[in-house]
């Protein structure tokens, strides 16, 4: 959440039906009624899009959407793993 706020991104809970999370302009919506672990992952996933694909335009309707999502998934996995290593050693 600190990284999102420092980047000017607001984070909201939203009752999505189709998606677990969504980035739109300067806001990230994360589906309500998911686990804390899922919230952390989705936040990392959407922030990955913010940092990696900041100039990609509409990522959902892009012909490169599949590749963009794969990149964000890998980056989110890396972020979660790094955070888990840090908290285990603390």
NORZI-V264297 format. One record per helix or strand of 2 or more residues. SS is the DSSP state (2 for helix, 1 for strand). FROM is the first residue (numbers start at 1). TO is the last residue. If there is no record, write none. Layout:
BEGIN
{{SS,FROM,TO} {SS,FROM,TO}}
END
This chain:
BEGIN
{{2,2,6} {1,10,14} {1,21,24} {1,27,31} {2,36,52} {2,65,89}}
END
